[in-house]
Amino acid sequence: MTSIFENLNANQRDAVTSPASVLQVLAPPGSGKTKTLTSRVAYHIDHDGIDPSNILVCTFTIKAAREMKDRISGFIGQGRERQLILGTFHSIARRYLVTYGQYIGIPKHFGVADTSDSLAMIKRIVKNEKLGIEPAKARSRISRLKARCISPDDYNTSSSRAEEHEFALVYGGYEASLRASNLLDYDDLLLRCKDLLYQHPQCVSNLAAVLIDEFQDTNLVQFDLMRLFAQRRNKITIVGDPDQSIYGFRSAELGNLKKMQEEYGDYHLINLEENYRSSQAILETAQQIIEQDESRHSKKLRATHCRGERPTFRKIPSAAAEARWIITEIKRCRNLTVKLLGYSDFAILLRSAFLSRHIESELGKEGIPYRMVGGVKFFDRKEVKHVLDYLRVVHQPDHNDAIVRIINIPLRKISEATVEALLQEAKEDRLSLWDVVRKAARGERRPRTKLSSATQKGLETFTSVILTLQARQRASTNKNQSEDYSLKDLIECLLKKLAWKEYLRKAHPEEELETRWANVQELIAQASEISAAISQGEGFMEETLPPAEGADQRGLLPSEDALAIFLGNVALSTEAERQDDGTTEQVTISTIHAAKGLEWPIVFIPAAYDGSIPHSRAEDTDEERRLLYVGMTRAQALLFISCPMKSSQRDQTELSPFIDDPSTAGYFSPQGPTYDSLAIRSLAKILHRSPPSEEAIEEARASADLVEDDLWPLDGEEPTPETSNWDAFLGQDIDTLLPITKRRKIENITTNGLSAASGIIPASTILQSQSVHSMDPVSCQAGFMSASTRFQQIQEERQVGRIDKASPLPTARENQQAPKHREEKSGRKQLAGQGNITSFFSNGKDTSGESTNRSPLSTIQKKGPPKETNRVFREVHTNVPAFQSMTIPLELASRKPSSAPLRRRPGQISVDQTVYSSKKDYVFLSSSPTKSDENPLPQIGNHSPPLSPVRAVMEDDLPRFKSATTLHTTTVAQLGVQPKPVRRTLGTRRSLHSGWPPPKRGS
């Protein structure tokens, strides 16, 4: 056996050995509270001499109860842990009601209504009464009222509004349905047990010590049960942490801790201050978050691990990009740590379950296995639940809702309308549905509901199955029976009579049959284990209670009550899905609520924005802060928190106020860790694993596709044309530039020394893939440029290039393809040197012999052999790279538009009137070809401007016009050959600027 005091720190030892009758142990995350509580139970037994059967230990989950029992077994041994009254509040309450329920009129074989039973009853009431109440919300509201000990009569007398009367009708009808079916729901188990112990305290006269785990999650009824359990000797130990109280929606009362201190004035308080889970950096950051609540009880928290990496708080442009970032970081972490971590070491914790949509999609695309925590419970699977419903009807025929679910499974031609009519008939005659069905099937009573011959035969088949199984069960309790008819035999008989495997084959796709049938076999295996334990007295001992002075117990027979014990445990099961064997590596996706009590080496918490954390419908902001604290403290070594600038509904978001707080400044890193050798060794030390070698780390970094967390901008904004344009990098060393685009890496592309792996795709590479663009790159201008800047550029370029010879006349083919243009009829004066739209897009020269310069992008040469029709510029300075030959000034290349409101009218351009002519003041940029202007542009003075790095020559080598390359079905080239459409108007023609025309004379 393990020593009780082994590996206990000073505070834990004080808590275990404290002589105080009422002890409060405040245990922050990872401080070893379970170890402390189980050690105190063993101390009570070995040092205080308390009999194990007189110790009651309450937990909140079956998993926690099982873990505590295993630990206590290691301390005390000899099977004495099975004598403890140990379990959840609900399971212990059920045991007391089964044993002593006769004192308050509860029958021995009552059933427990699970969530589906309760919801089905409320739905039926709402439908029959034609009420406008949502059943799920009504069920939650009923549970909250019961947690505050408010009965239907109490609520009915206090309600005044019409909707309150409707809800009171639902509440009262629900309670009547429970009584008619001999059922208690989860809240009734606690309430009725409280009534029992309050009226008959002798039922707990034997209890000498009461220990409560997770005390911060108790509600008012559970607090009263703690007092009633300990009313004889008042020896109580509670363990909890008010900073982890996150179940307010389940009526948990954080004030119970203060209430206990007021009720038991001689209490003793011990704080556990050492954390054995998380790194120091994670703990310090989480502490800064929780200390924003100034009303909380102040506690110290010390880390036992090294400092580790700072938690990451990452801003991402959108929810979809956030999901891709999470998957990218998981892959980067695994690659750079040389497989130090497996997929099972990663957890993604969500505030709300719907946030998993993008994440699950990205995991599926990358082929990364994952599992959902809090999914469908094993006992809620259809193929399992229907078998359990048959067993419930065998054990308790008055269970109307169970009959409704299975009466037509397998198909027996019994319609839903028939079932509803039989239910209504049973209600009117004050009978159970089973009584109506059984008597109708056996001809003992003719129902008022009209039944077809096929329906009558279906009712007879269903009744035969139930009666046969009931007869088999009664025979197993007969003393003259040569051998017992076990629970396993009962289930196998049921499956045979239903031809269950054949039904599953017909009702579900073939690929699901194997999985569904395996679930049924798992159910049989669990029934066999319970039967074996009961036959050996072990499981039966855990269901019985020790004798209490002055209280009479109802006797339980193992052979008779095996089915009741099995069904009772199933109804109170809180575990979702079957536990895997641990051999499958899977990323865990869970809500933060479901993750409480668990831990992972790496934790991601997405959607940390206002409206998610804290939730938009949350009534208690402090509880939302505690929820974030709980999520953060699930992490052992690395913690990632992210916030999309736009939510999954594409709404603009604001950072969570818990993160965007001055107190957290400096505690978060704006991007993920670098995973250098020191960081990896620190990570391995925290997880108690062997670190990889230096050679392996360097090799992993050299071969990694992504070394740094730099695929998205750190400010969370979408990449803009200014930040993603290649001419923004003029004069900079390409090797020092960070990727500024979130596009995925293009493999094996290298152009002019620029690799796509850097996230920068050169312009020449883009120009060689014209088919994927909607416009010809020759007609596209890179970067943002205002009209005035473009105008100045044109003037400078005009003074740089001279045409050596006139352009050749267009060929006959070109003349055929060129569209005819109308003469420009504008009568406005043109500014000197400005030119007009036709000269800007003309064949390259004006009437004065000067050339108009092309777009700067045309200076970039395309790869591949030259063609006769291809005409390019030649560069004077051949040592200047192509991407540096832009004439756009560097300060203008990254210029962003002003955020100020646009003026209603453009301002006047200040020009020298002696230089410009009186033509149009603006250049209209268009991709449509026009006829060359007959009026030549005047030459601009005799001043020689500074020479540009690139000189354009041989204007006749330039193309006259190149149509836009587009994927649209209607292109510029197609429009060029189309006849001019006939303009049709309705009624009198109206001009946009001149208004309605004057009426004609004589009209």
N, C-alpha and C positions, 0 to 999 in steps of 0.2 A: 504494500500500500504506500501511497505517496504521503509524505509529511504535510500536515496542514500548513505549516509555516514556511514551506520551501518556496524560495523566490518571491517572498512578499517584501514590499518596501515598508518603511516605517509607518506611513499613514495607513496602509492596508492592514498591517499587523494590529494597529490600534483599533481599527474598525472590527476586526475579527474577534479580538479578545475583550472588547469593551463590556464592562459590567452593567451599563445603562439598560434600563428596561425599555425605554423608547429611544431608538437610535436612528438618526438620519445620516445617510452617507451620500454626499453629492459627488458624482463621478462624471467628469467630462469625457468626451470621446476618446477611446483608446486607452483609458486609465485602468483597465482591468477590473471592471465592476462585477462581471460574472464570476471571476475567480474569487473576488472578495466575498461575494454573497454565498457561493457554494462552500467556501472555507468556513464561514460563520455557521452554516448549517452543520457541518462536520464538527465544529467546536462545540455547538450545543449538545450534540450526541455524545462525543467522547469526553468532554471536560465538564459540561453541565449536567450530564447524566439524564438528558431528556430522551424518552422513548421515541424512535422515529415515527411511529404511528400517531404521535401527539404533536407533530410539527406540520404546519401547513405552509406551502410555498406557492405563491401565485406568480405566473408570468403572463405574457401577452401573446405568445405564439407557441404552436406545438413544437416547432423546431427549437426554440429556446428551452422549453421544458425538457425535451429529449437531451439536449446538450448538458443541461444542469444535472440531470439524472446520471449521465455518464461520468461527469466530473465527481459528483458525490460518491458514486460507486468506487472511484479510485481512491477516495479518502477513507471510507468506512468499510467497504467490502462486505463479504458474506451475504450478499443479497438484501442487506438491510435497507438499501435505497428504495426497494419496491414497497416498503411499508409506509413511506412518506405519502402525505396527501399533497401531491405535486401536479400542477397542470395550469391551464388558463383559468381565468375567472369563470368563464362560461362552462367549461367542463367540470370544474369543482362544484359549481352551483347545480348542474344537472345531477351529479352523484348524490348530493344532499336531498334533492327533490325526489329522486328515485327511492332513496332509503327512508326518508321521513315525510314524504309528501302527503301521506294519509292524514297528517295533523291539520292540513289546510285544504283538504278535499281534492288533491291532485291524484288521479288514478296512476297505478303502477306503470302501465304500458302507454304513457303519453308519448307523442311524437314531437320532433323538433322541426319547425318550419324553416327551411333554408331561404336564401334570397329569392330564388325563383318561385317558391311557393307563395311567399308574401306578395311578390309583384303580381303573380297571376290572380290572387284574390282581389287585389286593389283594382286591377284592370277590369275584372268582371263586374265589380261594384260600379265603377265609373261608366261602363257601357250600359248596364241595366238601368241605372238612374239617369243616364244621359247628362252627365256632368262635364264641365269644361276644365277638368283638373288633369294635369300630367301625372300619371301613376308613379313614375320614378321619384319625382319631387315630393309627392304625397307620402311615399314610403319613408324618405329621408326625414320629412317633417314629423311623422309619427315617431320615428326612432328618437329624435331630439326631445320630443315631449315626454316620452317614456323615461329618458335619461334624467329628466327633471321631475320625475314622479307625478306627471300630470295625466290623469285618466281621461277617457272620453267625456264622462259626466262633468269633470272639473273644467274641461275646455269648453263644453257646450254652454255652461252657465256664464262663462266669461266672454263668449264671442258675441259680437253685435252686428258686424257687417254681413252682407249676403254671402260673399265668398267664404267667410269663416263658417257660416252655417253649412255650406256645401262640404267644406273639409270636415266639419264635425260629423256629417252624415257618412262620409267615407271612413273616418276613424272608428265610429261606432259599428258600421257594417263589417269592417275588418276584424274587430275584436269578436264579433258574433260568429264570423266564419272560422276563426281559430277555435273557438269553443265547440262549434258543431263538428269540427274535424278532430277534436281532442289533440290539438297542437299548441305548442308554446314557441314563440319566435325567440330570437337571440336576446332581445331586451326583456322579454317575459321571464327568461331563466334567471336573470339577476333580480328582477323585481319580486318574483315569487319566492326566491331564496331569501331575500331580505325580509319579506313578510314572515316566512317560516322561522328565521332565527330571532326576529323581534318578538314574535308571539310565543315561541318555545325555545328559550335560550339553553335548555338542557341538551339540545342536539349538539352543541359544541362545548359541552362542559369538560371534555377531555383535552382540549387544545391547550398546550403549554407555551407555544411560540408561533408567531406568525411573521413571515418574511415576504415582502412585496418587491418585485422587480419592476423597473420602468415606471416608477411612481408618478412621474410627470404626465403620464398618459391616462391616468385614472379619471373617471367622471364622478359625479356626486353619489350615484348609487354604489359604485365600487368603493368609494371612500367609506360609505356607511357599512358595507359588507366587511371591510377591514376592521372597523370598530367592533362589529358584532362577532366576528371570528375570535377577536382577542378580548372579549368582554370579561372572561373569567380571570385571567392573570395579567392582562395588559402588557405583554412582552412582545414588542413590535420592532422589526428592523425593516426600514425601507431604503432602497437604492434608486437614485434617479439623478436627472440633470435638468433643471428648468430651462437651460439654454437649448435643449433638444425637444421641447414641447411643441409638436407640429401637427397634432391631431385635433385641433379645435373643431373641425368639421364633423368629428365623431363625438363631440360634446366633452372632450378632455378639458379638465379644469386645472390650469396652472396654479390657481389659488389654493389648491388642496395642500400644497406644501406649507403655506402660511397658516392655513386652517388647522393643520395638524400641530403646528407649533403652539397655537393658541389653545388647543384642546388638551394637549399634554404638556404642561408647563415644565416637567422635569426631563424634557428631551435633551439629547446630546447630539451635536453636529460635528461631523468629520468631513473634511475636504480631501479628495484624492487629487493630487496636483501633477503627477508625472504621466506623460503620454508615451505610450509604447508603439504607436502606429505611424505617425506622420513625421516628416522632416521638420526641422526648426523653421524654415522659411514658410512652409504651409501653415504651421500653427500660428506663427506671428501674424500672417495675413488674415487668417480666420478670426483671430482674436481682435484685430482691428475692426472687422465687420461687426462682430457681436457686441463690442463695447460701445457701438453707436447708440445702443439702448441704455440710457443712463439709469433707468429704473430697475435694472436687473441686479441680482445678487453678485457682487464682485468676487471673482475667484482667480487664483493664479493657475498657470498651466505651463509646465516645463517639458521641453522635448528631451528625449533620451537618445535621439538620433542626431547625426551631423546636420549642418545647415541645409545642404542641398540646393537645388535650383529654385530661383524665385518662381512663383506661380505666373502663368502667362494670361494676360488679358488682351485678346485680339479683336480688332475691329475688322469686320468683313462687309463687303458691299451688300450682300443679299442673303436670304435664308438658304437658297440653293447653293450659292458660293460657300456659305458656312459649312454645309454638309460636305462639299468637296474638300474644303480645308481640313476638316476633321479626319477624313479618310487619308488625305495626303500626309498629315502629321503622324497618323498611326503607321503608315508604311515607312515614312522617313525615320521614325523612332526605331522600328524593328530593324531596318537595314543598317543604320549607323551604329547601333548597339550590338551588332554582330549576333543577332538572334538571342540576346540576353533575355528578351521578353517575348512571350507568346501572345496570341490573340486573346487568350483568357485573362491576361493581365490588364486589359483595357475595359473600361466601363464608360458609357455615355449616359449621364443622369439628366433627366428632363423634368421641368416643372409641370408640364402637361403632356399627356400621352400623344396628342395629335401632332406634336412637334417632331415625331419620329419619321414622318412621311418622306422627307427629302433624304434623311440619313439612311433609312432602310433601302431606298432606291439606289443611292451611291454605293452602299455596301454590296448590293446585288450586282451592280455593274462591274465592280472590281473583283467579284468572286470571293469576298471575305465572309466567312461564316459568322453568324450572330444568333443570339437567343434573346427573347423578350422575357423579362421578369414581370410577374403579375399578369401573365396571360390566362388562357383558359385553364381552369382547374381540372385535374385528372377526373374527378368525380362528376364534373359538369359536361364531359364529352357525351355526345348523344348515345353512342353505343353502350356506354357505361351507365349513364343516368337512367336510361329506360329499363335496364336490368334491375337497378336499385329501386326504381319505382314499383316494379312488380313485387320485389321483396317487401317494400313498404306496405303495399296493399295486402300481402299475405299476413304480415305482422299486425297491421292496423287497417282493417277494411274501411273504416270511416274516413280515410284520407281522400277526400273528394278530388283535390287537385292532382294527386298522383294517378287516380283513375282516369281523369280527363286526358292526361298526357299519354296513356298507354292503351286505352280501350280500343283504339283503331290501329295499333302497332303490334304485329304486322297488320296489313290492310285487311279489314273485315267488313267493308262496305257500311260503316257506321259514320254518317256525316256529322259535321260540326253542329249543324242545325238540330239534329236529333239529340246530340249530347246536351246542347243548351236547353232544349225543351225538357229533357229528363231531369236536368239540374233544377230548373224552375219548378217542376212537379215535386221533386224531393223537398225543396224549400217550402212549398205550400203545404205539404203533408207532414212537415217536420220529420222527415226521414233522411238518412244518408243516401248518397247516390248509389252506394253498393247495395243497399236494401232494395231500392227500386229496380236496379239492373238484375240482381239475383232472383227476385220474385218474378220479374217479367220473363226471364230466361227459363225458369222452372215451372212456369204456368201458375204460380201461386197468386199472382196479382196482375190484372190486365191494366197496363198503363193508359192514361188518357192520350198520350202521344201516339200518333199513328206510326206503326212500324211495318216496313216492307218485309217480305219473306227473307230476303237476303240480310237485312238488318237483324231480324230475329235470330237467324242462324249465327250471325257474328256475335251477338250478345251471348248466345249459348256457348260458343267456343271460348270466349273470354272467361265466362263464369266457370267453365270446366277447368281451365288452367289454374285459376286461383283456388278453387275448392280442392283440387288434387294436391297442390303444394301445401295447403293447410292441413290436409289429412296426413301427409308425410311428416310434417313438423310435429303434429300431435303424437304420431306413432313413435317418434324418436324419444319422447319423454315417458313412454310406457315402460314400466319396470319389467314387463314380460318380454320386451323386445330383446332379441339375442345380441344385437349389436347396434350401437348408436348411429343415427342418421345425421351426419355432421352438416355444418353450414356449407362446406364445399360440395357435398352430395346434393344439397338442396339447390344450389345454383346450377350445377350440371344438369339436374333434372329439368329445371326451368328452361335452360338453353336447348335441350333436346326437344321438349314439347313445342317450343316456339320455332324450331328449325332456324335458330338465330343466325348462324353463319350464312345460310342460304338467303335469308332476308337481307343481310348486309351486302351480299353479292349483288342482289337486284336493286337495292336502294342507293348504292354508292358506286362511283367509278371503280373499275377493276384495279387501278393503281393504288387506291386507298384501302382495299380490302385487307391486305396484309397488316397494315398499321392498326386499323380498327380492331381486327381480330386479336392482335397482340395486346391491345388495351383490355379487351375482355379477359384474356388469359391472365393479365396482371391483376385484375379484380379477383379472379379465382385464387390466385396465389396469396393475396392479402387476406382473403377469407380463411384460407387454410392456416395461415400463421396465427390468426386470432383464435381459431378453433383449437389449434395445438396448444397455445398458451393457456386457454381457459381449461382445457382438459388436464393440464399439468398444475393448475391452480395459480399460475403466475399472472396471466391477464385478468383472471377473475379477482385476484387479490387487489389489483389496481383499481377495480371498479367498486369494490366494497369499502365501507367506512369502518373504522374501529368502533367498538361499542362505547356509547356515552352513557354516563350515569343518569338514570331517570328517563331515558328515551328508548322507545321500542322501535326496532328496525323491521322493515318488511324483508322477509327472506328472499334470497335470489338463488335459483337453481341454474347451474352452469349449462345443462342441456336445454333448459327452457328459455334462458335469457341470452344465449349466444347471439341470436339474430338481433335482439334489442340492443345489446352492447355494440355490435358491429355497426348498425344503422346510426346509433347515437354518435359514435366516433366519426362516421362519415359526414354527418350533418355539420359537425363542428370543425371539420378539417379546413385549414386556412392555407394549405400549401398548394401552389400553382404548378401544374405539370409534374411529371415524374422527374426525379433527379437523375441527371445523366451520370455515367460512370467516371467522368472526369478525364477521359482519354481524348475527347473532342475539343480542339482549340476553338473557342468562340468568343467574339466580342459581346459584351453584355450591354443591352439597352434596358433601362429601367427608369421609372419615375423616382424622384428623390424620396417620396414617402415610402415606396416599397424597398428602397435601398437602405433604410435605417437599420443599423446593427451589422451591416456588411462593410467590406473594405476591398480595395483593389490597388495595385501599384500605380496605375495611371488612370486618371479620371478627367473626363471632359464634361463641362456644364455649358451647353449652348443656350442661345436666346436669353441672354442676361440684359434684357431691356425693360423699361418701365411699361407695365401691362402684362409681362410674363413673370418677372420677379422684381417687384411684387405683382401678383396677379391683379388684373383689372377689376375682378369681382371680390377680391379679398376684403374682409371687414377688419382684420387685425394686421396692420403693417408690421408690427413687431414679430408676429408669428411668421410672416413671410421672410423677415430677416433671419430668424432662427432656422427656417427651412434652407436658405442658402448656406448658412453655417454648417448645417448637418451635411449638405452635399459636399462642401469643401473638405470637411474632415473625414470623408470616406477615402481620400487619397493618401497613399503611403509615401510615394516618392515624387510624382509629378502631377501638377494640377493645371488644367487648361480651362479658361472661361472665355467665352466669345460672345460678341454682340453683332448681329447683322444690322446694317444701317437701314435696311428695308425688311419687314417681316415677310412671312410666307404669303400674306395677303397683299404684298407690295406696298404696304403703308410705311411711311417714314417713322423711324423709331427714335427713342431717346434712351440714353444709357440708364441702367438701373441706378436709382439714387444710392443704393448700398455700395455700388462700385464707384460711382462718380461722386465721391465724398472726399473732402480734404484730408481726412484721417488715413485714407488708403494710399496717398501719394507716395511713390517710391517703393511700394510693396509688390507691385506688379511689373512684369516685363512686357513690353509692347509686342514682342514676337517670341516664337518658340525657342527652346534651348539650342545651342550649337552642337551639343553632343561631342565635345572634345574628350580627350583621354581623361582629364580630371573629372568631368561631369559623369562619365560612364562609370568610373571607379566609385564615385560618391553614390550613384544609383545602385550599384551592386552591393555596396556596404549597407545601405538602408534596407534592402531586400534580403540580406544575408545570402547572397549568391556570389559565385566566383566570377570575377570580371574577365573579359576577353583580353588577349595579349595585345601589346602595342602594335605589333605587325598586323594583326587581324583588324584592329581599329583603322590603321592607315590604309590598308587595302580596301576596307569597306568605304571609306571616304573617297578614295580614288575611283571606285567603280559605281558610286551612288549616282542616280539620276538627279537627285535633289539633295543638296547639302545643307542649305539654309532655308528658313521659313520666309521666303521672299517672293512667292508667286503672286501675292496680293499687296497692294499699297498698305502701309501701316496706318494711314488715316481713315481707312475703310471706304474710301471713295472709289467709284468706278474709274478705270483708266480713261483719260480724255484724249482727244486727238493731239493736244499740245504735248501731253506726257508720253504718248505712244509714237509720235512722229519721229522718223529717224533724223531729220535735219535739226532736231533739238540737241543732238549730241556733237555738233560741230566743235572742233577744237578740244574734245575730251578724249581721254584714253578709254577705249572700248572695254578693256579688261577690268576697269574699275567701276563700270556701270552696273547697277542692280537691275534685274528684270522689272519692267514696269507694266507688263501685260499679264493677264491671268489666263491667256490661251495656253493650251497644253503644248509641250515641247514637240517640235517637228524633227523627226529623226533624220540623221545623215544628210543635212543640208548645210553647205558651207559656201559662202559667196564673198569674195573680196576680203577674206580673212575674218568675216563675221559668221559666227556659228549660231544656228537657231537654238542651240542648247542654252545660250545666254538669255533667251527670251526676246532677242532683237532680230527681226527679219529685215534684211537690207531691201532698199527700193528696187534694185535690179532683180532680186528674186521675185518681188511682187509683179514687176512688169513682164516677167516671163510666164506668168500665169494669168493672162488677160481674160481667159474664158470664165474665170470665177468672179470677175468684176462686172458691175452693172454699167460702167462707163469706161471709155477709152482713157488710159492713164495720161495720154498726151494732152487731153483736154481738161485734166484735173489739176488743181493747184494744191500743193502740200501746205499744211499749216493754215492758221487763220491770218487773213490779210484784209484790211479795210479797203474801201474803194479809193480813198485818197492815197494810201500807200502804194496801191497797184498803179495808180496814175503816175506817181513820181517814178516808180520803177521803169515804166514804159519810156518816160522821157530820158532817163539815164541810159537805158539800153539802146535807144535810138541814136544817141551820140557816140556810142561805142562801135557798133557794127556798120559797115559800109558794104553795099552790094557791088561786087566786082564785075558782074555782067548781068544783063537783064534775064529775067526768068523766061524759059521757053513757053511758047503758047501751049495751051492744053490740047491734048489729043482729041481725036474725034470721039473716041469712046468716053472720055471724060466729059466732053460736051454733051453727050447723050444722057449721061447719068446726073449731070449737074442740074439742079432745079432752077427754073426761071424765077427771077426776082423782080419785084416791082421797083420802079424808081422811087427813091426816097423823096417824099414830098414835104418834109419839114421845112418850115420857113424860118426856123430860129437861127440866130447867128451862132457860129461855132467859135469857141475860144482858140486862140492861136496855139498850135501844137497839140491840141487834144485829140483830134481824129474823131471818127465816128464808128458805129458798130460794124458797118460794112468793111471799112479799112482794117479794123481789128481782126476780123475773121476772113480776110481776103486771101488771095493767092500768094501773098508774101511781099508784095510791093505796092506802093501807092503811085499815083501819077507823077510824082516828083522824082521817082527813082529810088526813094529810100525804102528800106525794108522794115516791116513790122516784126518785132522779136517774138519768138514762140515762148511757150510756157517753159520755165526752167526745168521742169521734169524731162523735157525732150532732150536735155544734154546728157542723160544717162543712156549709155549704149546697151542694147540688148545683146545677149549672147547668141551664138549661132552664126552660120555663114551669112554674109550680106546678100541682099537681093537688089535687083535693079530698081525696084519700086521703093526700097527703103532709103530714106535720106536722113542723115544724122549730122549733128554739129561735130566739128573737129575742135579739139581743145588745144589751145596754144601751150599751156603749161601741162605737159604730160605727167609731171610728177605729182600733180594735185589729184587726190582720189575723187572719184565721181561724186560721192556724197558730200564733198566739200565745195563743189563748184556752184552751189546755190548762190543766187544773188540776193536772197532775202536776208536782211541783217539778223544777226543772232538774237538781238533783243526783241525783234518782232516775231521770230519763229516760235517762241514760247508765249507770245502775248495772248492773254485771255480777254474775252469781251467784258466790258464793264457791266457791273451788276446794277448800275443806276438805270432808272426808267428811260426808255428811248424818247427822244423829242418827237413831237408831232410832225415837224418839218425839218428836213436837213438844213444845216446852216450854210451860209455862203462861204465858199472857199476863197481865201485871201490870195489873189494872184496879181501879177504885174500885168495891167491891161495893155501895156505896150508890147507884151510878148505874145499874148493869146488873142485869138480871133474871137469873133462874136458868135461862134457856133455853140452847140450844146455843152453845158457845163458838166455833164456826167457821161460816163462810159457805161453803156448797157452791155453786160457780159452775157452772151448767149452761145449755145452750142450749135445754133442753126447756121448754115452757110449763107452768105449774102453776096450780092453782086458788088464788085469793087467800086469804090467811090470815084466819081469822075473828078471831083475837086481834090487836088493834091493838098496834103498837109504842108503848111509853110515850114521852112527850115528854121530851127530854133537858134537864132543868133550865130555868132562866130566864136563863142567860148568853147574851149576844149575841157570837158570834165575829166576827172581821174579815170584812168583805164580800169575796166573790170578785169578780174582774173581770167575770164573766158571771153573770147572774141568770136562772134558768129560770122561765118563766111559762107560763100556759095549759097545764096538764098534760093537759087534755082534747084538745089538738091532737096529742098523741103517739100513735103506733101502739101497739096493745095488744101485738102480737107479729108479727114478720116472719120467715118461714121462711128457713133458710139457702139461699143461692144456690150451687149446686154443680154440677159436671159429672158427679158420680157417678150411676149409674143408679137408685140408691135414695136418695131425699131425705127430709128430715125431714117435708115435707108429705105425701109418699106414705105414710110410716110412720104419720102421724097418722090416716089413714082406714082403715088395715088392722085387721082384727079381732085381738083379743088371741090370741096363739098359745097352743095347749094345751101345757102342760108335760108332757113324757113323761120318765119316769125308768126306769132299769134296776134292778130289785130294790128294796131298801129305800131310802127317801129319806134323804139325809144332808145336814145343814146344814154350811155352811162354818165357822161359829163354834162351834156346839154339839156337833159330832161326831155319832156314830151315835145315833139316837133309842132310847129304852128299848123293849124288846119289849112287845107288846100282851098284855093279860091273857088267859089261856087258850090262848096260843099255845105 
